[in-house]
Amino acid sequence: APWVSWVEAGRFAEGTAYATFDRHMYGDMKPYVYRTTDYGATWTALPVQQAGARGYAHVIKEDTRNAGLLFLGTEFGLWISVDGGQRWAQYKGTGFPAVAVRDLVVHPRTGDLVLGTHGRGIWIIDDIAPWRALTDDVLRQDAGFLPVPTAVQRMETFGGWAEGDAAFSGPSRSTEAFIPYYQRSRHIFGDLKIEILDAQGKLVDEVSTSKHRGVSRATWSMHLKPPRVPPAATAAFAAAVGPRVLPGDYVVRMTRGDKVYTTQLTVALDPRAQFTVADRKAQFDLVNRIGALLNHMSWAVDAILGVRDGARERAAKLPETDALRSKLTKLADAADVIRGKIVATKEGGAITGEERLREFVAGLYGDVGNYEGRPTESQFARAGALARELEDVIREFTALTDTQLPGLNRELQAGKLPPLAVLAEKDWK
């Protein structure tokens, strides 16, 4: 009949092929799939209906590497079998609609599964290697990691708009590390977390997880947390992203209830990079040094604000003619002047042109962080100079508080007001 479609599965040399039988012309929405191993002399029906597959079948394809891995496109989605068609599961990837899947291609180089749908465009499921690894031994386990691909730290660049009126819009290649794992059943009780450890066993990061059963894929940005930037009248977007970790081997640890699973993740340089791992190490060390300087600066600004705001709060509780009120106001004003040497204080954002230590340090952080090759000698020198300038300002603030707070606090306690204190950096951290 003309509505029987043959689909080449790449196994004709051994006589194996598959066919889908389309009976929707008669109002039957059930999928029918058949398999032959003798060049079509006999056919065996695969139990897709018993597995709950819905919608008449459009296309079936066999994986190019794993003969037992089958993909079935129906009127209502994608179904997958890892055992040659005896058991089936519906693909429920994030955002994938219940849409007719009309064609399927396994990309021969990348191992991606490309889906041609009716009315919803082309969908690409990146890297089906985790599905290829679902053997009977794996499926019998409660949970575990599937093969983790090498995470390439691709250069984060921007090519501009060079296509003129022939504009094309699509997502860039991912810059994250993929961590596939399997759970036989949905996790309900106890912790479920995935952590990244360095070669020395130190915790680097924790990534979000899914508690759903089946195959899931956690992603790791390969970035450390960004430094804290002190508040100011202008934004500091250059320091919004944390530094990217160094290439090398990392341990991935999954804690699921009272069981712990581990695997290894290798992080590699972009093969197009003209710099070496040693250059990356120099860049990583400097950008973290500048990030620590921003954190140190944030503590200093918070400490200054604590004294300034505390002095103003206590002054507001005193009569205008009280001498202590005048002293507290002068202390608050002096502290604010010192703060103005660290951060921009004029309202109006970048249009004011006001730049202080915060703006200089954040800009240097962005410059060093955005290029992962070896920093220039001037960048090393600039980081040292800015650190010395910050210490000069902190010493000025320390001198102010050391000379004025003891006497003011005695007067505050005599007036039954709480004393002023400088926030210690240890407590701030």
C-alpha positions in Angstrom: 0.0 0.0 0.0 1.3 3.5 -0.7 1.0 4.6 2.9 3.7 2.1 4.1 7.0 3.9 4.4 10.4 2.1 4.4 13.2 3.8 6.3 16.8 2.9 5.9 18.4 2.2 9.2 22.0 1.7 8.2 21.9 -2.1 8.8 20.9 -3.5 5.4 24.2 -5.4 5.1 22.9 -7.7 7.8 19.4 -7.7 6.6 17.9 -5.5 9.3 15.4 -2.8 8.4 12.4 -1.1 9.9 9.1 0.2 8.6 6.3 2.3 9.9 2.7 1.7 9.0 0.5 4.8 8.7 -3.2 4.1 9.2 -4.4 7.6 10.1 -6.4 7.6 6.8 -8.8 5.3 8.6 -8.9 7.3 11.8 -6.5 5.0 13.7 -4.0 7.2 15.7 -2.0 4.3 17.0 1.6 3.8 15.9 2.6 0.6 14.0 6.3 -0.3 13.6 7.7 -3.5 12.2 11.2 -5.0 12.0 12.8 -7.4 9.6 16.1 -9.2 9.8 15.9 -11.3 6.6 15.6 -8.6 4.0 11.9 -8.3 4.3 10.9 -12.0 4.0 9.3 -11.8 7.5 8.3 -9.0 9.7 7.9 -8.6 13.5 5.7 -6.0 15.1 7.5 -3.9 17.8 5.5 -3.2 21.0 5.3 0.6 20.7 1.6 0.7 21.6 2.1 -1.3 24.7 4.7 1.2 25.8 2.2 4.0 25.6 3.4 5.6 22.4 0.7 7.9 20.9 0.1 9.2 17.4 0.6 7.4 14.1 4.2 6.8 13.3 6.0 8.9 10.7 9.6 7.9 10.8 12.0 5.4 12.6 15.8 5.6 12.6 18.5 3.4 14.1 21.5 5.0 15.7 24.6 5.0 13.6 26.7 3.4 16.4 24.4 1.5 18.7 22.1 -0.9 16.8 19.8 -1.2 19.7 19.1 2.5 20.0 16.0 3.5 18.0 14.2 6.8 17.5 10.6 6.9 16.5 8.8 10.0 15.4 5.0 10.0 15.8 2.3 12.6 15.3 2.7 13.5 19.0 6.4 13.5 19.7 9.6 11.5 19.8 10.0 8.0 21.4 13.2 6.2 22.2 14.2 2.6 22.7 17.6 1.4 23.9 17.0 -2.3 23.5 16.1 -2.7 19.9 12.4 -1.7 20.2 11.2 -3.9 23.1 10.8 -1.0 25.6 10.1 2.7 24.7 10.2 6.0 26.5 8.9 9.4 25.4 11.5 12.2 25.0 10.5 15.0 27.4 13.4 17.5 26.9 12.9 21.0 28.3 10.6 22.9 26.0 10.1 20.2 23.5 6.4 20.3 22.4 4.0 17.4 21.7 4.5 18.0 18.0 4.6 15.8 14.9 8.1 14.5 14.2 8.3 13.9 10.5 12.0 13.2 9.9 15.2 12.2 11.9 18.9 12.3 11.3 21.8 11.3 13.5 24.6 13.7 12.7 27.6 11.5 11.8 30.3 13.9 13.3 28.7 15.4 16.4 26.3 12.6 17.4 23.4 15.1 17.6 19.9 14.0 16.9 18.2 16.3 14.4 14.4 16.4 14.3 12.3 17.7 11.5 8.9 18.6 12.9 5.6 19.8 11.4 5.0 23.4 12.1 7.6 23.8 14.9 10.9 24.0 13.0 14.0 21.9 13.4 15.0 20.7 16.9 18.5 19.4 17.7 19.2 17.2 20.7 22.9 17.7 21.4 25.1 14.6 21.8 23.2 11.4 22.2 26.2 9.6 23.7 24.5 9.2 27.1 21.7 7.3 25.5 24.2 5.1 23.7 25.6 4.1 27.1 22.4 2.9 28.5 23.2 -0.8 28.8 21.2 -3.3 30.8 23.9 -3.1 33.6 23.4 0.7 33.8 19.6 0.5 33.8 19.7 -1.9 36.7 21.6 0.6 38.9 19.7 3.0 41.2 21.7 5.9 39.7 25.1 6.8 38.2 27.0 9.0 35.8 27.0 8.4 32.1 30.1 9.1 30.0 31.1 12.8 30.5 32.4 14.4 27.4 35.5 16.6 27.5 34.5 20.2 28.2 36.2 22.5 25.7 36.6 26.1 27.0 35.7 27.7 23.7 36.8 31.3 23.3 34.0 33.6 24.2 33.9 36.0 21.3 31.5 38.1 19.4 31.6 38.4 15.6 29.2 41.3 15.1 26.6 41.5 12.4 28.3 40.9 9.1 25.6 39.2 7.1 23.8 42.3 6.0 20.1 41.7 5.1 20.6 37.9 5.1 20.2 37.8 8.9 20.2 34.4 10.7 19.3 34.0 14.3 20.3 31.0 16.4 21.9 30.1 19.7 25.7 30.1 19.9 27.5 26.9 20.7 27.3 26.2 24.4 30.2 27.3 26.6 29.2 25.0 29.5 30.3 21.5 30.6 27.7 18.8 30.2 27.4 16.2 33.0 24.9 13.4 32.1 23.6 11.1 34.8 20.9 8.4 35.1 18.3 7.7 37.8 16.2 4.6 37.7 13.4 6.2 39.8 12.5 9.8 40.7 14.5 11.0 43.8 12.1 11.9 46.6 13.9 11.6 50.0 17.3 13.0 51.1 19.8 15.3 49.3 20.5 15.2 45.6 23.4 17.4 44.7 26.2 17.5 42.2 29.5 19.1 43.2 32.7 19.9 41.3 36.0 19.2 43.1 39.5 20.1 41.9 42.5 17.8 41.8 43.2 18.5 45.5 39.6 17.6 46.5 38.6 21.2 47.2 35.0 22.2 46.4 34.9 24.4 43.3 31.2 24.7 42.6 27.8 23.1 43.0 25.5 22.7 40.0 21.7 22.4 39.9 20.2 18.9 39.4 16.9 17.3 38.3 15.2 14.7 40.4 13.3 13.2 37.5 13.9 9.5 36.6 15.7 8.6 33.4 18.6 10.5 31.8 19.3 14.1 32.9 22.1 16.4 32.0 23.5 18.9 34.5 25.5 21.8 33.2 28.5 23.7 34.7 29.4 27.1 33.6 33.1 26.4 34.4 33.1 29.9 36.0 33.8 30.8 39.6 31.5 33.2 41.4 32.1 36.8 40.5 33.6 39.2 43.1 31.4 41.6 45.0 31.6 45.1 43.7 30.8 48.0 46.1 27.7 50.0 45.4 28.1 53.3 43.7 26.3 55.8 41.5 27.5 54.0 38.3 27.2 50.4 37.3 30.2 48.1 37.0 29.2 45.5 34.4 32.8 44.5 33.7 33.0 42.6 37.0 29.7 40.8 36.6 31.1 37.4 35.5 33.5 35.2 37.6 36.8 33.9 36.1 36.7 30.7 34.1 38.4 27.8 35.8 41.8 26.4 34.6 42.0 23.5 32.2 42.6 20.1 33.8 40.9 17.2 35.5 38.1 17.7 38.0 36.1 15.2 40.1 32.3 15.3 39.8 30.5 14.0 42.9 26.8 13.2 43.1 25.2 12.7 46.5 21.9 11.0 46.3 20.5 10.3 49.7 23.1 8.2 51.5 24.9 7.1 48.3 27.8 8.9 46.6 28.8 8.6 43.0 31.9 10.1 41.3 33.3 10.5 37.9 35.9 12.6 36.1 35.5 15.7 34.0 38.3 16.9 31.8 38.4 20.6 30.9 40.5 21.5 27.9 41.6 24.7 26.1 39.9 25.7 22.8 42.1 24.1 20.1 42.1 27.4 18.3 43.7 29.2 21.3 47.2 30.7 20.6 48.0 30.7 24.3 49.2 27.9 26.6 47.9 26.5 29.8 50.7 28.3 31.6 49.4 31.6 30.0 45.9 30.7 31.3 47.4 30.1 34.8 49.0 33.6 34.8 45.7 35.1 33.6 43.6 33.1 36.2 45.9 34.1 39.1 45.8 37.8 38.2 42.0 38.0 37.6 41.5 36.3 40.9 43.9 38.7 42.6 41.9 41.6 41.2 38.7 40.0 42.2 40.0 39.7 45.8 40.9 43.4 45.6 37.3 44.1 44.7 36.1 42.1 47.6 38.5 43.9 49.9 37.2 47.2 48.6 33.6 46.1 49.1 34.4 45.4 52.8 36.0 48.8 53.1 33.0 50.6 51.6 30.6 48.7 53.8 32.7 49.5 56.9 32.7 53.2 55.9 29.0 53.2 55.3 28.4 51.4 58.7 30.2 54.2 60.5 28.7 57.0 58.4 25.1 55.7 58.7 25.5 54.8 62.4 26.8 58.3 63.2 23.9 59.9 61.3 21.3 57.6 63.0 22.6 58.5 66.5 22.9 62.2 65.6 19.2 62.2 64.6 18.2 61.2 68.1 19.9 64.2 69.7 18.8 67.8 70.0 20.1 70.1 67.3 22.0 72.2 69.9 23.8 69.1 71.3 27.5 69.2 70.8 27.7 65.4 70.4 25.3 65.7 67.5 27.6 68.1 65.7 30.6 65.8 66.3 28.7 62.8 64.9 27.6 64.8 61.9 31.2 65.8 61.2 32.3 62.2 61.5 29.7 61.0 59.1 30.7 63.7 56.6 34.3 62.9 56.9 33.6 59.2 56.3 31.6 60.0 53.2 34.4 62.0 51.8 36.7 59.0 52.2 34.1 56.8 50.6 34.1 59.2 47.6 37.8 58.4 47.0 36.8 54.7 46.4 33.5 54.9 44.5 31.7 57.3 42.2 29.1 59.2 44.2 27.6 61.6 41.6 24.1 60.7 40.4 23.7 60.3 36.7 25.6 57.2 36.0 28.3 57.0 33.4 27.4 60.4 31.8 29.0 62.2 34.8 32.4 60.8 33.8 33.3 60.3 37.4 35.8 57.5 38.0 37.2 56.3 41.2 39.2 53.3 42.4 36.1 51.1 42.1 35.7 51.9 38.4 39.4 51.5 37.7 39.7 48.1 39.4 36.4 46.8 37.9 37.6 47.9 34.4 40.9 46.1 34.9 39.1 43.0 36.1 37.0 43.0 32.9 40.1 43.6 30.7 42.1 40.7 32.2 39.1 38.4 32.4 37.9 38.9 28.9 41.1 37.7 27.3 42.4 34.3 28.7 45.9 34.6 27.4 48.8 35.9 29.4 48.2 39.4 30.8 50.5 42.3 29.8 53.2 43.6 32.2 51.3 46.9 32.4 48.2 45.0 33.7 50.3 43.3 36.4 51.7 46.7 37.4 48.3 48.4 37.3 46.9 45.8 39.7 49.7 46.5 42.2 49.3 50.3 41.9 45.5 50.2 42.5 46.0 47.9 45.5 48.4 50.4 47.1 46.0 53.3 46.4 43.2 51.4 48.1 45.3 50.7 51.1 46.1 54.4 51.4 42.4 55.2 51.6 41.7 52.4 54.1 44.6 53.8 56.3 43.0 57.2 56.1 39.6 55.8 57.3 41.4 53.7 60.1 43.1 56.9 61.3 39.8 58.7 61.4 38.0 56.0 63.4 41.0 55.3 65.7 41.2 59.0 66.8 37.5 59.8 67.0 35.6 56.7 68.0 36.9 56.1 71.5 35.9 59.6 72.7 32.6 59.6 70.8 31.7 56.2 72.2 32.2 57.4 75.7 29.9 60.2 75.1 27.4 58.0 73.4 27.4 55.5 76.3 26.9 58.4 78.7 23.9 59.4 76.7 22.6 55.8 76.7 23.2 55.4 73.0 24.9 52.4 71.5 28.6 52.9 70.6 29.9 52.9 67.0 32.0 50.0 65.7 34.0 49.4 62.6 33.0 46.2 60.7 35.9 43.8 60.8 36.8 42.2 57.4 36.6 38.8 59.0 33.1 39.3 60.1 32.2 40.8 56.7 33.4 37.7 54.9 
